[in-house]
Amino acid sequence: MSPSTYTGQPRKAQEDSTVNPTQEVEMASADDPSASGNLDKIRDILFGAQAREHDRRFAQLEQHLLREATDLRNDLKRRFDSLEIYIKKEVDALTSRLTQEQDLRGASVTKLAQDLTQLATALHDKARELESQFAQSQHHVLQQLTERTAELASDVRARHAETTSALNQAVHDLRSEKTDRSMLAAILMEAGKRLANDEANAGRS
């Protein structure tokens, strides 16, 4: 065996040169339980800085996510509060407009009802007044018609009496004076004209 080929390591280590120190430590600790106490120290030496860096980055990422979530939550809260205030203002304004419109319409309906009541009262009073005037006019017309009828009847009776008297007088004159037929015809024609005139006057009245 030449010195150049001797490494002072077991043959298995020489054959597998890709085994890292950690694996060597783990294999050694598997064979030697007393070496397990140093395993954590070796891991901390080899991977502690990297693990702490990962922990630091995870902590930063967690803090960043928490800040983002907090900002997002606050922004959403502000937006919802603004939306709630806007909706509340709109609802209050709409409610106020509806209340005002309802009050105006109520007042209009009340005024219209009052106007209709006053109009109905005025129409009723006017109807009673017209009825009273019509009754008075009817009574007056009937009274005038009765008086006029009585006057006409009296006039007709008077004219009839005059005509009868004239006829009687004519008959008497004819009998007494023995008037000829022509005079009798003239007298009768005159009496007929008077009767016709009396009837015509009575018809026009």
Contact map, one row per residue, 1 for C-alpha under 8 A:
1110110000000000000000000000000000000000000000000000000000000000000000000000000000000000000000000000000000000000000000000000000000000000000000000000000000000000000000000000000000000000000000000000000000000
1111110000000000000000000000000000000000000000000000000000000000000000000000000000000000000000000000000000000000000000000000000000000000000000000000000000000000000000000000000000000000000000000000000000000
1111110000000000000000000000000000000000000000000000000000000000000000000000000000000000000000000000000000000000000000000000000000000000000000000000000000000000000000000000000000000000000000000000000000000
0111111000000000000000000000000000000000000000000000000000000000000000000000000000000000000000000000000000000000000000000000000000000000000000000000000000000000000000000000000000000000000000000000000000000
1111111000000000000000000000000000000000000000000000000000000000000000000000000000000000000000000000000000000000000000000000000000000000000000000000000000000000000000000000000000000000000000000000000000000
1111111110000000000000000000000000000000000000000000000000000000000000000000000000000000000000000000000000000000000000000000000000000000000000000000000000000000000000000000000000000000000000000000000000000
0001111110000100000000000000000000000000000000000000000000000000000000000000000000000000000000000000000000000000000000000000000000000000000000000000000000000000000000000000000000000000000000000000000000000
0000011111000000000000000000000000000000000000000000000000000000000000000000000000000000000000000000000000000000000000000000000000000000000000000000000000000000000000000000000000000000000000000000000000000
0000011111101100000000000000000000000000000000000000000000000000000000000000000000000000000000000000000000000000000000000000000000000000000000000000000000000000000000000000000000000000000000000000000000000
0000000111111100000000000000000000000000000000000000000000000000000000000000000000000000000000000000000000000000000000000000000000000000000000000000000000000000000000000000000000000000000000000000000000000
0000000011111110000000000000000000000000000000000000000000000000000000000000000000000000000000000000000000000000000000000000000000000000000000000000000000000000000000000000000000000000000000000000000000000
0000000001111111000000000000000000000000000000000000000000000000000000000000000000000000000000000000000000000000000000000000000000000000000000000000000000000000000000000000000000000000000000000000000000000
0000000011111111101000000000000000000000000000000000000000000000000000000000000000000000000000000000000000000000000000000000000000000000000000000000000000000000000000000000000000000000000000000000000000000
0000001011111111100000000000000000000000000000000000000000000000000000000000000000000000000000000000000000000000000000000000000000000000000000000000000000000000000000000000000000000000000000000000000000000
0000000000111111100000000000000000000000000000000000000000000000000000000000000000000000000000000000000000000000000000000000000000000000000000000000000000000000000000000000000000000000000000000000000000000
0000000000011111111000000000000000000000000000000000000000000000000000000000000000000000000000000000000000000000000000000000000000000000000000000000000000000000000000000000000000000000000000000000000000000
0000000000001111111000000000000000000000000000000000000000000000000000000000000000000000000000000000000000000000000000000000000000000000000000000000000000000000000000000000000000000000000000000000000000000
0000000000000001111100000000000000000000000000000000000000000000000000000000000000000000000000000000000000000000000000000000000000000000000000000000000000000000000000000000000000000000000000000000000000000
0000000000001001111110110000000000000000000000000000000000000000000000000000000000000000000000000000000000000000000000000000000000000000000000000000000000000000000000000000000000000000000000000000000000000
0000000000000000011111110000000000000000000000000000000000000000000000000000000000000000000000000000000000000000000000000000000000000000000000000000000000000000000000000000000000000000000000000000000000000
0000000000000000001111111000000000000000000000000000000000000000000000000000000000000000000000000000000000000000000000000000000000000000000000000000000000000000000000000000000000000000000000000000000000000
0000000000000000000111111100000000000000011000000000000000000000000000000000000000000000000000000000000000000000000000000000000000000000000000000000000000000000000000000000000000000000000000000000000000000
0000000000000000001111111110000000000000000000000000000000000000000000000000000000000000000000000000000000000000000000000000000000000000000000000000000000000000000000000000000000000000000000000000000000000
0000000000000000001111111111000000000000000000000000000000000000000000000000000000000000000000000000000000000000000000000000000000000000000000000000000000000000000000000000000000000000000000000000000000000
0000000000000000000011111111100000000010000000000000000000000000000000000000000000000000000000000000000000000000000000000000000000000000000000000000000000000000000000000000000000000000000000000000000000000
0000000000000000000001111111110000000010000000000000000000000000000000000000000000000000000000000000000000000000000000000000000000000000000000000000000000000000000000000000000000000000000000000000000000000
0000000000000000000000111111111000000000000000000000000000000000000000000000000000000000000000000000000000000000000000000000000000000000000000000000000000000000000000000000000000000000000000000000000000000
0000000000000000000000011111111100100000000000000000000000000000000000000000000000000000000000000000000000000000000000000000000000000000000000000000000000000000000000000000000000000000000000000000000000000
0000000000000000000000001111111111110010000000000000000000000000000000000000000000000000000000000000000000000000000000000000000000000000000000000000000000000000000000000000000000000000000000000000000000000
0000000000000000000000000111111110010000000000000000000000000000000000000000000000000000000000000000000000000000000000000000000000000000000000000000000000000000000000000000000000000000000000000000000000000
0000000000000000000000000011111110000000000000000000000000000000000000000000000000000000000000000000000000000000000000000000000000000000000000000000000000000000000000000000000000000000000000000000000000000
0000000000000000000000000001111111110000000000000000000000000000000000000000000000000000000000000000000000000000000000000000000000000000000000000000000000000000000000000000000000000000000000000000000000000
0000000000000000000000000000111111110000000000000000000000000000000000000000000000000000000000000000000000000000000000000000000000000000000000000000000000000000000000000000000000000000000000000000000000000
0000000000000000000000000000100111111000000000000000000000000000000000000000000000000000000000000000000000000000000000000000000000000000000000000000000000000000000000000000000000000000000000000000000000000
0000000000000000000000000001100111111110000000000000000000000000000000000000000000000000000000000000000000000000000000000000000000000000000000000000000000000000000000000000000000000000000000000000000000000
0000000000000000000000000000110111111111000000000000000000000000000000000000000000000000000000000000000000000000000000000000000000000000000000000000000000000000000000000000000000000000000000000000000000000
0000000000000000000000000000000001111111100000000000000000000000000000000000000000000000000000000000000000000000000000000000000000000000000000000000000000000000000000000000000000000000000000000000000000000
0000000000000000000000000000000000111111110000000000000000000000000000000000000000000000000000000000000000000000000000000000000000000000000000000000000000000000000000000000000000000000000000000000000000000
0000000000000000000000001100100000111111111000000000000000000000000000000000000000000000000000000000000000000000000000000000000000000000000000000000000000000000000000000000000000000000000000000000000000000
0000000000000000000000000000000000011111111100000000000000000000000000000000000000000000000000000000000000000000000000000000000000000000000000000000000000000000000000000000000000000000000000000000000000000
0000000000000000000000000000000000001111111110000000000000000000000000000000000000000000000000000000000000000000000000000000000000000000000000000000000000000000000000000000000000000000000000000000000000000
0000000000000000000001000000000000000111111111000000000000000000000000000000000000000000000000000000000000000000000000000000000000000000000000000000000000000000000000000000000000000000000000000000000000000
0000000000000000000001000000000000000011111111110000000000000000000000000000000000000000000000000000000000000000000000000000000000000000000000000000000000000000000000000000000000000000000000000000000000000
0000000000000000000000000000000000000001111111111000000000000000000000000000000000000000000000000000000000000000000000000000000000000000000000000000000000000000000000000000000000000000000000000000000000000
0000000000000000000000000000000000000000111111111000000000000000000000000000000000000000000000000000000000000000000000000000000000000000000000000000000000000000000000000000000000000000000000000000000000000
0000000000000000000000000000000000000000011111111000000000000000000000000000000000000000000000000000000000000000000000000000000000000000000000000000000000000000000000000000000000000000000000000000000000000
0000000000000000000000000000000000000000001111111110000000000000000000000000000000000000000000000000000000000000000000000000000000000000000000000000000000000000000000000000000000000000000000000000000000000
0000000000000000000000000000000000000000001111111111000000000000000000000000000000000000000000000000000000000000000000000000000000000000000000000000000000000000000000000000000000000000000000000000000000000
0000000000000000000000000000000000000000000111111111100000000000000000000000000000000000000000000000000000000000000000000000000000000000000000000000000000000000000000000000000000000000000000000000000000000
0000000000000000000000000000000000000000000000111111110000000000000000000000000000000000000000000000000000000000000000000000000000000000000000000000000000000000000000000000000000000000000000000000000000000
0000000000000000000000000000000000000000000000111111111000000000000000000000000000000000000000000000000000000000000000000000000000000000000000000000000000000000000000000000000000000000000000000000000000000
0000000000000000000000000000000000000000000000011111111100000000000000000000000000000000000000000000000000000000000000000000000000000000000000000000000000000000000000000000000000000000000000000000000000000
0000000000000000000000000000000000000000000000001111111110000000000000000000000000000000000000000000000000000000000000000000000000000000000000000000000000000000000000000000000000000000000000000000000000000
0000000000000000000000000000000000000000000000000111111111000000000000000000000000000000000000000000000000000000000000000000000000000000000000000000000000000000000000000000000000000000000000000000000000000
0000000000000000000000000000000000000000000000000011111111100000000000000000000000000000000000000000000000000000000000000000000000000000000000000000000000000000000000000000000000000000000000000000000000000
0000000000000000000000000000000000000000000000000001111111110000000000000000000000000000000000000000000000000000000000000000000000000000000000000000000000000000000000000000000000000000000000000000000000000
0000000000000000000000000000000000000000000000000000111111111000000000000000000000000000000000000000000000000000000000000000000000000000000000000000000000000000000000000000000000000000000000000000000000000
0000000000000000000000000000000000000000000000000000011111111100000000000000000000000000000000000000000000000000000000000000000000000000000000000000000000000000000000000000000000000000000000000000000000000
0000000000000000000000000000000000000000000000000000001111111110000000000000000000000000000000000000000000000000000000000000000000000000000000000000000000000000000000000000000000000000000000000000000000000
0000000000000000000000000000000000000000000000000000000111111111000000000000000000000000000000000000000000000000000000000000000000000000000000000000000000000000000000000000000000000000000000000000000000000
0000000000000000000000000000000000000000000000000000000011111111100000000000000000000000000000000000000000000000000000000000000000000000000000000000000000000000000000000000000000000000000000000000000000000
0000000000000000000000000000000000000000000000000000000001111111110000000000000000000000000000000000000000000000000000000000000000000000000000000000000000000000000000000000000000000000000000000000000000000
0000000000000000000000000000000000000000000000000000000000111111111000000000000000000000000000000000000000000000000000000000000000000000000000000000000000000000000000000000000000000000000000000000000000000
0000000000000000000000000000000000000000000000000000000000011111111100000000000000000000000000000000000000000000000000000000000000000000000000000000000000000000000000000000000000000000000000000000000000000
0000000000000000000000000000000000000000000000000000000000001111111110000000000000000000000000000000000000000000000000000000000000000000000000000000000000000000000000000000000000000000000000000000000000000
0000000000000000000000000000000000000000000000000000000000000111111111000000000000000000000000000000000000000000000000000000000000000000000000000000000000000000000000000000000000000000000000000000000000000
0000000000000000000000000000000000000000000000000000000000000011111111100000000000000000000000000000000000000000000000000000000000000000000000000000000000000000000000000000000000000000000000000000000000000
0000000000000000000000000000000000000000000000000000000000000001111111110000000000000000000000000000000000000000000000000000000000000000000000000000000000000000000000000000000000000000000000000000000000000
0000000000000000000000000000000000000000000000000000000000000000111111111000000000000000000000000000000000000000000000000000000000000000000000000000000000000000000000000000000000000000000000000000000000000
0000000000000000000000000000000000000000000000000000000000000000011111111100000000000000000000000000000000000000000000000000000000000000000000000000000000000000000000000000000000000000000000000000000000000
0000000000000000000000000000000000000000000000000000000000000000001111111110000000000000000000000000000000000000000000000000000000000000000000000000000000000000000000000000000000000000000000000000000000000
0000000000000000000000000000000000000000000000000000000000000000000111111111000000000000000000000000000000000000000000000000000000000000000000000000000000000000000000000000000000000000000000000000000000000
0000000000000000000000000000000000000000000000000000000000000000000011111111100000000000000000000000000000000000000000000000000000000000000000000000000000000000000000000000000000000000000000000000000000000
0000000000000000000000000000000000000000000000000000000000000000000001111111110000000000000000000000000000000000000000000000000000000000000000000000000000000000000000000000000000000000000000000000000000000
0000000000000000000000000000000000000000000000000000000000000000000000111111111000000000000000000000000000000000000000000000000000000000000000000000000000000000000000000000000000000000000000000000000000000
0000000000000000000000000000000000000000000000000000000000000000000000011111111100000000000000000000000000000000000000000000000000000000000000000000000000000000000000000000000000000000000000000000000000000
0000000000000000000000000000000000000000000000000000000000000000000000001111111110000000000000000000000000000000000000000000000000000000000000000000000000000000000000000000000000000000000000000000000000000
0000000000000000000000000000000000000000000000000000000000000000000000000111111111000000000000000000000000000000000000000000000000000000000000000000000000000000000000000000000000000000000000000000000000000
0000000000000000000000000000000000000000000000000000000000000000000000000011111111100000000000000000000000000000000000000000000000000000000000000000000000000000000000000000000000000000000000000000000000000
0000000000000000000000000000000000000000000000000000000000000000000000000001111111110000000000000000000000000000000000000000000000000000000000000000000000000000000000000000000000000000000000000000000000000
0000000000000000000000000000000000000000000000000000000000000000000000000000111111111000000000000000000000000000000000000000000000000000000000000000000000000000000000000000000000000000000000000000000000000
0000000000000000000000000000000000000000000000000000000000000000000000000000011111111100000000000000000000000000000000000000000000000000000000000000000000000000000000000000000000000000000000000000000000000
0000000000000000000000000000000000000000000000000000000000000000000000000000001111111110000000000000000000000000000000000000000000000000000000000000000000000000000000000000000000000000000000000000000000000
0000000000000000000000000000000000000000000000000000000000000000000000000000000111111111000000000000000000000000000000000000000000000000000000000000000000000000000000000000000000000000000000000000000000000
0000000000000000000000000000000000000000000000000000000000000000000000000000000011111111100000000000000000000000000000000000000000000000000000000000000000000000000000000000000000000000000000000000000000000
0000000000000000000000000000000000000000000000000000000000000000000000000000000001111111110000000000000000000000000000000000000000000000000000000000000000000000000000000000000000000000000000000000000000000
0000000000000000000000000000000000000000000000000000000000000000000000000000000000111111111000000000000000000000000000000000000000000000000000000000000000000000000000000000000000000000000000000000000000000
0000000000000000000000000000000000000000000000000000000000000000000000000000000000011111111100000000000000000000000000000000000000000000000000000000000000000000000000000000000000000000000000000000000000000
0000000000000000000000000000000000000000000000000000000000000000000000000000000000001111111110000000000000000000000000000000000000000000000000000000000000000000000000000000000000000000000000000000000000000
0000000000000000000000000000000000000000000000000000000000000000000000000000000000000111111111000000000000000000000000000000000000000000000000000000000000000000000000000000000000000000000000000000000000000
0000000000000000000000000000000000000000000000000000000000000000000000000000000000000011111111100000000000000000000000000000000000000000000000000000000000000000000000000000000000000000000000000000000000000
0000000000000000000000000000000000000000000000000000000000000000000000000000000000000001111111110000000000000000000000000000000000000000000000000000000000000000000000000000000000000000000000000000000000000
0000000000000000000000000000000000000000000000000000000000000000000000000000000000000000111111111000000000000000000000000000000000000000000000000000000000000000000000000000000000000000000000000000000000000
0000000000000000000000000000000000000000000000000000000000000000000000000000000000000000011111111100000000000000000000000000000000000000000000000000000000000000000000000000000000000000000000000000000000000
0000000000000000000000000000000000000000000000000000000000000000000000000000000000000000001111111110000000000000000000000000000000000000000000000000000000000000000000000000000000000000000000000000000000000
0000000000000000000000000000000000000000000000000000000000000000000000000000000000000000000111111111000000000000000000000000000000000000000000000000000000000000000000000000000000000000000000000000000000000
0000000000000000000000000000000000000000000000000000000000000000000000000000000000000000000011111111100000000000000000000000000000000000000000000000000000000000000000000000000000000000000000000000000000000
0000000000000000000000000000000000000000000000000000000000000000000000000000000000000000000001111111110000000000000000000000000000000000000000000000000000000000000000000000000000000000000000000000000000000
0000000000000000000000000000000000000000000000000000000000000000000000000000000000000000000000111111111000000000000000000000000000000000000000000000000000000000000000000000000000000000000000000000000000000
0000000000000000000000000000000000000000000000000000000000000000000000000000000000000000000000011111111100000000000000000000000000000000000000000000000000000000000000000000000000000000000000000000000000000
0000000000000000000000000000000000000000000000000000000000000000000000000000000000000000000000001111111110000000000000000000000000000000000000000000000000000000000000000000000000000000000000000000000000000
0000000000000000000000000000000000000000000000000000000000000000000000000000000000000000000000000111111111000000000000000000000000000000000000000000000000000000000000000000000000000000000000000000000000000
0000000000000000000000000000000000000000000000000000000000000000000000000000000000000000000000000011111111100000000000000000000000000000000000000000000000000000000000000000000000000000000000000000000000000
0000000000000000000000000000000000000000000000000000000000000000000000000000000000000000000000000001111111110000000000000000000000000000000000000000000000000000000000000000000000000000000000000000000000000
0000000000000000000000000000000000000000000000000000000000000000000000000000000000000000000000000000111111111000000000000000000000000000000000000000000000000000000000000000000000000000000000000000000000000
0000000000000000000000000000000000000000000000000000000000000000000000000000000000000000000000000000011111111100000000000000000000000000000000000000000000000000000000000000000000000000000000000000000000000
0000000000000000000000000000000000000000000000000000000000000000000000000000000000000000000000000000001111111110000000000000000000000000000000000000000000000000000000000000000000000000000000000000000000000
0000000000000000000000000000000000000000000000000000000000000000000000000000000000000000000000000000000111111111000000000000000000000000000000000000000000000000000000000000000000000000000000000000000000000
0000000000000000000000000000000000000000000000000000000000000000000000000000000000000000000000000000000011111111100000000000000000000000000000000000000000000000000000000000000000000000000000000000000000000
0000000000000000000000000000000000000000000000000000000000000000000000000000000000000000000000000000000001111111110000000000000000000000000000000000000000000000000000000000000000000000000000000000000000000
0000000000000000000000000000000000000000000000000000000000000000000000000000000000000000000000000000000000111111111000000000000000000000000000000000000000000000000000000000000000000000000000000000000000000
0000000000000000000000000000000000000000000000000000000000000000000000000000000000000000000000000000000000011111111100000000000000000000000000000000000000000000000000000000000000000000000000000000000000000
0000000000000000000000000000000000000000000000000000000000000000000000000000000000000000000000000000000000001111111110000000000000000000000000000000000000000000000000000000000000000000000000000000000000000
0000000000000000000000000000000000000000000000000000000000000000000000000000000000000000000000000000000000000111111111000000000000000000000000000000000000000000000000000000000000000000000000000000000000000
0000000000000000000000000000000000000000000000000000000000000000000000000000000000000000000000000000000000000011111111100000000000000000000000000000000000000000000000000000000000000000000000000000000000000
0000000000000000000000000000000000000000000000000000000000000000000000000000000000000000000000000000000000000001111111110000000000000000000000000000000000000000000000000000000000000000000000000000000000000
0000000000000000000000000000000000000000000000000000000000000000000000000000000000000000000000000000000000000000111111111000000000000000000000000000000000000000000000000000000000000000000000000000000000000
0000000000000000000000000000000000000000000000000000000000000000000000000000000000000000000000000000000000000000011111111100000000000000000000000000000000000000000000000000000000000000000000000000000000000
0000000000000000000000000000000000000000000000000000000000000000000000000000000000000000000000000000000000000000001111111110000000000000000000000000000000000000000000000000000000000000000000000000000000000
0000000000000000000000000000000000000000000000000000000000000000000000000000000000000000000000000000000000000000000111111111000000000000000000000000000000000000000000000000000000000000000000000000000000000
0000000000000000000000000000000000000000000000000000000000000000000000000000000000000000000000000000000000000000000011111111100000000000000000000000000000000000000000000000000000000000000000000000000000000
0000000000000000000000000000000000000000000000000000000000000000000000000000000000000000000000000000000000000000000001111111110000000000000000000000000000000000000000000000000000000000000000000000000000000
0000000000000000000000000000000000000000000000000000000000000000000000000000000000000000000000000000000000000000000000111111111000000000000000000000000000000000000000000000000000000000000000000000000000000
0000000000000000000000000000000000000000000000000000000000000000000000000000000000000000000000000000000000000000000000011111111100000000000000000000000000000000000000000000000000000000000000000000000000000
0000000000000000000000000000000000000000000000000000000000000000000000000000000000000000000000000000000000000000000000001111111110000000000000000000000000000000000000000000000000000000000000000000000000000
0000000000000000000000000000000000000000000000000000000000000000000000000000000000000000000000000000000000000000000000000111111111000000000000000000000000000000000000000000000000000000000000000000000000000
0000000000000000000000000000000000000000000000000000000000000000000000000000000000000000000000000000000000000000000000000011111111100000000000000000000000000000000000000000000000000000000000000000000000000
0000000000000000000000000000000000000000000000000000000000000000000000000000000000000000000000000000000000000000000000000001111111110000000000000000000000000000000000000000000000000000000000000000000000000
0000000000000000000000000000000000000000000000000000000000000000000000000000000000000000000000000000000000000000000000000000111111111000000000000000000000000000000000000000000000000000000000000000000000000
0000000000000000000000000000000000000000000000000000000000000000000000000000000000000000000000000000000000000000000000000000011111111100000000000000000000000000000000000000000000000000000000000000000000000
0000000000000000000000000000000000000000000000000000000000000000000000000000000000000000000000000000000000000000000000000000001111111110000000000000000000000000000000000000000000000000000000000000000000000
0000000000000000000000000000000000000000000000000000000000000000000000000000000000000000000000000000000000000000000000000000000111111111000000000000000000000000000000000000000000000000000000000000000000000
0000000000000000000000000000000000000000000000000000000000000000000000000000000000000000000000000000000000000000000000000000000011111111100000000000000000000000000000000000000000000000000000000000000000000
0000000000000000000000000000000000000000000000000000000000000000000000000000000000000000000000000000000000000000000000000000000001111111110000000000000000000000000000000000000000000000000000000000000000000
0000000000000000000000000000000000000000000000000000000000000000000000000000000000000000000000000000000000000000000000000000000000111111111000000000000000000000000000000000000000000000000000000000000000000
0000000000000000000000000000000000000000000000000000000000000000000000000000000000000000000000000000000000000000000000000000000000011111111100000000000000000000000000000000000000000000000000000000000000000
0000000000000000000000000000000000000000000000000000000000000000000000000000000000000000000000000000000000000000000000000000000000001111111110000000000000000000000000000000000000000000000000000000000000000
0000000000000000000000000000000000000000000000000000000000000000000000000000000000000000000000000000000000000000000000000000000000000111111111000000000000000000000000000000000000000000000000000000000000000
0000000000000000000000000000000000000000000000000000000000000000000000000000000000000000000000000000000000000000000000000000000000000011111111100000000000000000000000000000000000000000000000000000000000000
0000000000000000000000000000000000000000000000000000000000000000000000000000000000000000000000000000000000000000000000000000000000000001111111110000000000000000000000000000000000000000000000000000000000000
0000000000000000000000000000000000000000000000000000000000000000000000000000000000000000000000000000000000000000000000000000000000000000111111111000000000000000000000000000000000000000000000000000000000000
0000000000000000000000000000000000000000000000000000000000000000000000000000000000000000000000000000000000000000000000000000000000000000011111111100000000000000000000000000000000000000000000000000000000000
0000000000000000000000000000000000000000000000000000000000000000000000000000000000000000000000000000000000000000000000000000000000000000001111111110000000000000000000000000000000000000000000000000000000000
0000000000000000000000000000000000000000000000000000000000000000000000000000000000000000000000000000000000000000000000000000000000000000000111111111000000000000000000000000000000000000000000000000000000000
0000000000000000000000000000000000000000000000000000000000000000000000000000000000000000000000000000000000000000000000000000000000000000000011111111100000000000000000000000000000000000000000000000000000000
0000000000000000000000000000000000000000000000000000000000000000000000000000000000000000000000000000000000000000000000000000000000000000000001111111110000000000000000000000000000000000000000000000000000000
0000000000000000000000000000000000000000000000000000000000000000000000000000000000000000000000000000000000000000000000000000000000000000000000111111111000000000000000000000000000000000000000000000000000000
0000000000000000000000000000000000000000000000000000000000000000000000000000000000000000000000000000000000000000000000000000000000000000000000011111111100000000000000000000000000000000000000000000000000000
0000000000000000000000000000000000000000000000000000000000000000000000000000000000000000000000000000000000000000000000000000000000000000000000001111111110000000000000000000000000000000000000000000000000000
0000000000000000000000000000000000000000000000000000000000000000000000000000000000000000000000000000000000000000000000000000000000000000000000000111111111000000000000000000000000000000000000000000000000000
0000000000000000000000000000000000000000000000000000000000000000000000000000000000000000000000000000000000000000000000000000000000000000000000000011111111100000000000000000000000000000000000000000000000000
0000000000000000000000000000000000000000000000000000000000000000000000000000000000000000000000000000000000000000000000000000000000000000000000000001111111110000000000000000000000000000000000000000000001001
0000000000000000000000000000000000000000000000000000000000000000000000000000000000000000000000000000000000000000000000000000000000000000000000000000111111111000000000000000000000000000000000000000000000000
0000000000000000000000000000000000000000000000000000000000000000000000000000000000000000000000000000000000000000000000000000000000000000000000000000011111111100000000000000000000000000000000000000000000000
0000000000000000000000000000000000000000000000000000000000000000000000000000000000000000000000000000000000000000000000000000000000000000000000000000001111111110000000000000000000000000000000000000000000000
0000000000000000000000000000000000000000000000000000000000000000000000000000000000000000000000000000000000000000000000000000000000000000000000000000000111111111000000000000000000000000000000000000010001000
0000000000000000000000000000000000000000000000000000000000000000000000000000000000000000000000000000000000000000000000000000000000000000000000000000000011111111100000000000000000000000000000000000000000000
0000000000000000000000000000000000000000000000000000000000000000000000000000000000000000000000000000000000000000000000000000000000000000000000000000000001111111110000000000000000000000000000000000000000000
0000000000000000000000000000000000000000000000000000000000000000000000000000000000000000000000000000000000000000000000000000000000000000000000000000000000111111111000000000000000000000000000000000010000000
0000000000000000000000000000000000000000000000000000000000000000000000000000000000000000000000000000000000000000000000000000000000000000000000000000000000011111111100000000000000000000000000000010000000000
0000000000000000000000000000000000000000000000000000000000000000000000000000000000000000000000000000000000000000000000000000000000000000000000000000000000001111111110000000000000000000000000000000000000000
0000000000000000000000000000000000000000000000000000000000000000000000000000000000000000000000000000000000000000000000000000000000000000000000000000000000000111111111000000000000000000000000000000000000000
0000000000000000000000000000000000000000000000000000000000000000000000000000000000000000000000000000000000000000000000000000000000000000000000000000000000000011111111100000000000000000000000100110000000000
0000000000000000000000000000000000000000000000000000000000000000000000000000000000000000000000000000000000000000000000000000000000000000000000000000000000000001111111110000000000000000000000000000000000000
0000000000000000000000000000000000000000000000000000000000000000000000000000000000000000000000000000000000000000000000000000000000000000000000000000000000000000111111111000000000000000000000000000000000000
0000000000000000000000000000000000000000000000000000000000000000000000000000000000000000000000000000000000000000000000000000000000000000000000000000000000000000011111111100000000000000000000100000000000000
0000000000000000000000000000000000000000000000000000000000000000000000000000000000000000000000000000000000000000000000000000000000000000000000000000000000000000001111111110000000000000000100100000000000000
0000000000000000000000000000000000000000000000000000000000000000000000000000000000000000000000000000000000000000000000000000000000000000000000000000000000000000000111111111000000000000000000000000000000000
0000000000000000000000000000000000000000000000000000000000000000000000000000000000000000000000000000000000000000000000000000000000000000000000000000000000000000000011111111100000000000000000000000000000000
0000000000000000000000000000000000000000000000000000000000000000000000000000000000000000000000000000000000000000000000000000000000000000000000000000000000000000000001111111110000000000001000000000000000000
0000000000000000000000000000000000000000000000000000000000000000000000000000000000000000000000000000000000000000000000000000000000000000000000000000000000000000000000111111111000000000000000000000000000000
0000000000000000000000000000000000000000000000000000000000000000000000000000000000000000000000000000000000000000000000000000000000000000000000000000000000000000000000011111111100000000000000000000000000000
0000000000000000000000000000000000000000000000000000000000000000000000000000000000000000000000000000000000000000000000000000000000000000000000000000000000000000000000001111111111100000000000000000000000000
0000000000000000000000000000000000000000000000000000000000000000000000000000000000000000000000000000000000000000000000000000000000000000000000000000000000000000000000000111111111110001000000000000000000000
0000000000000000000000000000000000000000000000000000000000000000000000000000000000000000000000000000000000000000000000000000000000000000000000000000000000000000000000000011111111100000000000000000000000000
0000000000000000000000000000000000000000000000000000000000000000000000000000000000000000000000000000000000000000000000000000000000000000000000000000000000000000000000000001111111000000000000000000000000000
0000000000000000000000000000000000000000000000000000000000000000000000000000000000000000000000000000000000000000000000000000000000000000000000000000000000000000000000000000111111100000000000000000000000000
0000000000000000000000000000000000000000000000000000000000000000000000000000000000000000000000000000000000000000000000000000000000000000000000000000000000000000000000000000111111110000000000000000000000000
0000000000000000000000000000000000000000000000000000000000000000000000000000000000000000000000000000000000000000000000000000000000000000000000000000000000000000000000000000111011111011000000000000000000000
0000000000000000000000000000000000000000000000000000000000000000000000000000000000000000000000000000000000000000000000000000000000000000000000000000000000000000000000000000010001111111000000000000000000000
0000000000000000000000000000000000000000000000000000000000000000000000000000000000000000000000000000000000000000000000000000000000000000000000000000000000000000000000000000000000111111100000000000000000000
0000000000000000000000000000000000000000000000000000000000000000000000000000000000000000000000000000000000000000000000000000000000000000000000000000000000000000000000000000000000011111110000000000000000000
0000000000000000000000000000000000000000000000000000000000000000000000000000000000000000000000000000000000000000000000000000000000000000000000000000000000000000000000000000000000111111111000000000000000000
0000000000000000000000000000000000000000000000000000000000000000000000000000000000000000000000000000000000000000000000000000000000000000000000000000000000000000000000000000010000111111111100000000000000000
0000000000000000000000000000000000000000000000000000000000000000000000000000000000000000000000000000000000000000000000000000000000000000000000000000000000000000000000000000000000001111111110000000000000000
0000000000000000000000000000000000000000000000000000000000000000000000000000000000000000000000000000000000000000000000000000000000000000000000000000000000000000000000000000000000000111111111000000000000000
0000000000000000000000000000000000000000000000000000000000000000000000000000000000000000000000000000000000000000000000000000000000000000000000000000000000000000000000000100000000000011111111100000000000000
0000000000000000000000000000000000000000000000000000000000000000000000000000000000000000000000000000000000000000000000000000000000000000000000000000000000000000000000100000000000000001111111110000000000000
0000000000000000000000000000000000000000000000000000000000000000000000000000000000000000000000000000000000000000000000000000000000000000000000000000000000000000000000000000000000000000111111111000000000000
0000000000000000000000000000000000000000000000000000000000000000000000000000000000000000000000000000000000000000000000000000000000000000000000000000000000000000000000000000000000000000011111111100000000000
0000000000000000000000000000000000000000000000000000000000000000000000000000000000000000000000000000000000000000000000000000000000000000000000000000000000000000001001100000000000000000001111111110000000000
0000000000000000000000000000000000000000000000000000000000000000000000000000000000000000000000000000000000000000000000000000000000000000000000000000000000000000000000000000000000000000000111111111000000000
0000000000000000000000000000000000000000000000000000000000000000000000000000000000000000000000000000000000000000000000000000000000000000000000000000000000000000000000000000000000000000000011111111100000000
0000000000000000000000000000000000000000000000000000000000000000000000000000000000000000000000000000000000000000000000000000000000000000000000000000000000000000001000000000000000000000000001111111110000000
0000000000000000000000000000000000000000000000000000000000000000000000000000000000000000000000000000000000000000000000000000000000000000000000000000000000000001001000000000000000000000000000111111111000000
0000000000000000000000000000000000000000000000000000000000000000000000000000000000000000000000000000000000000000000000000000000000000000000000000000000000000000000000000000000000000000000000011111111100000
0000000000000000000000000000000000000000000000000000000000000000000000000000000000000000000000000000000000000000000000000000000000000000000000000000000000000000000000000000000000000000000000001111111110000
0000000000000000000000000000000000000000000000000000000000000000000000000000000000000000000000000000000000000000000000000000000000000000000000000000000000010010000000000000000000000000000000000111111111000
0000000000000000000000000000000000000000000000000000000000000000000000000000000000000000000000000000000000000000000000000000000000000000000000000000000000000000000000000000000000000000000000000011111111100
0000000000000000000000000000000000000000000000000000000000000000000000000000000000000000000000000000000000000000000000000000000000000000000000000000000000000000000000000000000000000000000000000001111111110
0000000000000000000000000000000000000000000000000000000000000000000000000000000000000000000000000000000000000000000000000000000000000000000000000000000000000000000000000000000000000000000000000000111111111
0000000000000000000000000000000000000000000000000000000000000000000000000000000000000000000000000000000000000000000000000000000000000000000000000000000100010000000000000000000000000000000000000000011111111
0000000000000000000000000000000000000000000000000000000000000000000000000000000000000000000000000000000000000000000000000000000000000000000000000000000000000000000000000000000000000000000000000000001111111
0000000000000000000000000000000000000000000000000000000000000000000000000000000000000000000000000000000000000000000000000000000000000000000000000000000000000000000000000000000000000000000000000000000111111
0000000000000000000000000000000000000000000000000000000000000000000000000000000000000000000000000000000000000000000000000000000000000000000000000000000100000000000000000000000000000000000000000000000011111
